[in-house]
Amino acid sequence: MVLFELRCNQRKLMSTLSVLTGDIVNSRNIDAKHYDTMLYSLQQTLTEIKEHYAGVYEIFRGDSFQVTFKDPIPAMRCALLLKMALIASSPNAPVEVRLALGVGGYRDLRNNSGTSSGEAFELSGMGLEALKNSDIALLSNITPLNNQLQLATQFLNFQLSSITPKQAEAVLAYIRCDFGDHQQVAKQIGGSRSNASKLLRRSGAILIRDYVLCFEKTLADNIQ
């Protein structure tokens, strides 16, 4: 009986994945120098996500990308990594990015996300099409996740809409050190602990952390 329940849980976990689809807002209006900086930051962050969170990514049309997570839980953390990295990459002309995270099942999972199919891919694509500005959209087939985070996602987007490149750099470091001590953030961004704390406070980093942890716990509780 225990073995049967374990196998059922493994099948349930494997049948759920996260798909993150994004594109750069008004990328054609970014000058060549800033575009190269943005693209380098995007590629570096996607590589980081692949190495640390096993996200399989693809960049297409130069300004759009998709990341597939067989383990769906760290996907929102990675979405915020990408958003913060892109905002921080160009202090004089902050880059805006739309991100849609779909959580659900899949029918066919291939090495190339463009030819994979299933609910998670469809939800992510629908979410991106519905976004009119540089927000994060969350769509899933998990009712508790939707109920818990629907309103919170709106607050998250409101908070992120006014974040500065310097604040984004601090939040990026905060995520990278797993929401650790502010001294670790200061070390990464090259400043004092008090300055790091000020940047994190003004960015609403604690609320961002709590949102990510709530997403991860709610998702974990409902796929295992």
C-alpha positions in Angstrom: 0.0 0.0 0.0 2.8 2.4 0.9 4.7 1.6 -2.3 1.5 2.1 -4.4 0.9 5.6 -2.8 4.6 6.5 -3.4 4.2 5.6 -7.1 1.0 7.6 -7.4 2.7 10.6 -5.9 5.7 10.3 -8.2 3.3 10.1 -11.2 1.5 13.2 -10.0 4.7 15.1 -9.5 6.0 14.2 -13.0 2.7 15.1 -14.6 2.9 18.7 -13.4 5.5 21.2 -14.7 6.0 24.9 -15.0 6.5 26.8 -18.3 7.7 30.4 -18.2 7.3 32.4 -21.4 8.6 36.0 -21.7 9.4 38.8 -24.1 11.1 42.1 -24.0 8.7 45.1 -24.2 9.4 47.4 -27.1 12.7 45.8 -27.9 12.9 47.5 -31.3 13.2 50.8 -29.5 16.3 49.8 -27.5 19.5 51.1 -29.0 22.2 48.7 -30.1 24.4 49.2 -27.1 21.7 48.6 -24.5 20.2 45.8 -26.6 23.5 43.9 -26.5 23.8 44.5 -22.7 20.2 43.2 -22.3 20.7 40.2 -24.4 23.9 39.3 -22.5 22.1 39.6 -19.2 19.2 37.5 -20.5 21.6 34.7 -21.7 23.6 34.7 -18.5 20.6 34.5 -16.3 19.0 31.7 -18.3 22.3 29.8 -18.1 22.2 30.3 -14.3 18.6 29.0 -14.2 19.7 26.0 -16.2 22.6 25.2 -13.9 20.9 25.8 -10.6 17.2 24.9 -11.3 17.4 22.6 -14.3 15.3 24.9 -16.4 15.5 24.1 -20.1 15.4 27.3 -22.1 15.1 28.5 -25.7 15.5 32.1 -27.1 13.5 32.9 -30.2 13.1 36.0 -32.4 15.9 37.6 -30.4 13.6 39.1 -27.7 11.4 36.2 -26.6 12.2 33.1 -24.6 10.7 30.1 -22.9 11.9 28.0 -19.9 10.5 24.6 -19.0 10.8 23.3 -15.4 10.3 19.6 -14.9 10.4 20.5 -11.2 7.7 23.2 -11.2 8.4 24.6 -7.7 11.3 27.1 -8.3 9.7 28.6 -11.4 8.4 31.8 -9.8 11.8 32.4 -8.1 13.4 32.1 -11.5 10.8 34.4 -13.1 11.8 37.1 -10.6 15.5 36.4 -11.1 15.0 37.1 -14.8 13.0 40.2 -14.2 15.4 41.7 -11.7 18.4 40.9 -13.8 17.0 42.6 -16.9 15.9 45.7 -14.9 19.4 45.9 -13.3 21.2 45.3 -16.6 20.7 48.8 -17.9 20.5 51.6 -15.3 20.0 54.4 -17.8 17.3 52.7 -19.8 15.6 50.0 -17.7 14.5 47.0 -19.7 10.8 46.0 -19.3 9.8 42.4 -19.7 6.5 40.5 -19.7 6.5 37.1 -18.1 3.7 34.5 -18.0 4.1 31.4 -15.8 1.9 28.4 -16.6 1.6 25.5 -14.2 -0.1 22.3 -15.4 0.2 19.0 -17.1 1.8 18.2 -20.5 1.1 15.8 -23.4 4.5 15.7 -25.1 7.7 17.0 -23.6 10.7 17.3 -26.0 14.1 18.9 -25.9 12.8 21.8 -27.9 10.1 23.7 -25.9 8.7 25.0 -29.2 7.6 21.6 -30.2 6.4 20.4 -26.7 2.7 20.6 -25.9 0.2 20.4 -23.1 -1.7 22.4 -20.6 1.3 24.2 -19.0 2.5 25.4 -22.4 -1.0 26.6 -23.4 -1.5 28.4 -20.1 1.8 30.2 -20.3 1.1 31.2 -23.9 -2.4 32.5 -23.1 -1.0 34.4 -20.1 1.6 36.2 -22.2 -0.9 37.1 -24.9 -3.2 38.7 -22.3 -0.5 40.8 -20.8 -0.5 44.5 -21.9 2.4 45.7 -19.9 5.5 44.5 -18.1 3.7 42.4 -15.6 4.0 38.8 -14.3 1.0 36.5 -15.0 0.4 33.3 -13.2 -2.0 30.7 -14.6 -2.4 27.2 -13.3 -4.7 24.2 -13.1 -4.3 24.1 -9.4 -7.3 25.7 -7.6 -5.5 26.4 -4.2 -2.6 28.0 -6.0 -5.0 30.3 -8.0 -7.0 31.2 -4.9 -4.0 31.9 -2.7 -2.1 34.0 -5.2 -4.5 35.7 -7.5 -4.7 38.9 -5.5 -1.1 38.6 -4.3 0.1 38.6 -7.9 -1.6 41.9 -8.5 0.2 43.4 -5.5 3.5 41.9 -6.6 3.1 43.6 -10.0 2.2 46.9 -8.4 5.4 46.6 -6.2 7.6 45.7 -9.2 6.3 48.5 -11.4 8.3 51.2 -9.5 11.4 49.3 -8.7 14.7 51.0 -9.7 17.7 49.3 -11.3 19.7 49.7 -8.1 16.9 48.2 -6.1 16.5 45.4 -8.6 20.2 44.6 -8.3 19.8 44.3 -4.5 16.7 42.0 -4.9 18.6 39.9 -7.4 21.3 39.3 -4.9 18.7 38.7 -2.2 17.2 35.9 -4.3 20.5 34.5 -5.3 21.5 34.1 -1.6 18.2 32.4 -0.9 16.8 35.4 0.9 19.7 35.4 3.4 21.3 38.0 5.6 21.6 41.5 4.2 25.4 41.3 4.7 25.4 38.7 2.0 23.5 41.0 -0.3 25.9 43.9 0.5 28.9 41.6 -0.5 27.3 40.8 -3.8 26.4 44.3 -4.8 29.6 45.9 -3.4 28.3 48.2 -0.7 27.6 48.5 3.0 25.1 46.4 4.9 23.1 49.5 5.7 22.8 50.5 2.1 21.8 47.0 1.1 19.1 47.0 3.8 17.8 50.4 2.5 17.6 49.2 -1.0 15.8 46.0 0.0 13.4 47.9 2.2 12.5 50.4 -0.5 12.0 47.6 -3.1 9.6 45.7 -0.8 12.0 42.7 -0.8 10.3 41.1 2.2 7.0 41.0 0.4 8.6 39.6 -2.7 10.3 36.9 -0.6 7.0 36.0 1.1 5.2 35.8 -2.3 7.9 33.4 -3.6 7.8 31.2 -0.5 4.0 31.2 -0.5 4.0 30.1 -4.2 6.5 27.3 -3.5 4.8 26.0 -0.4 1.3 26.1 -1.9 2.5 24.3 -5.1 4.5 21.7 -3.1 1.5 21.0 -0.9 -0.7 20.3 -4.0 1.5 18.2 -6.2 2.8 15.8 -3.6 
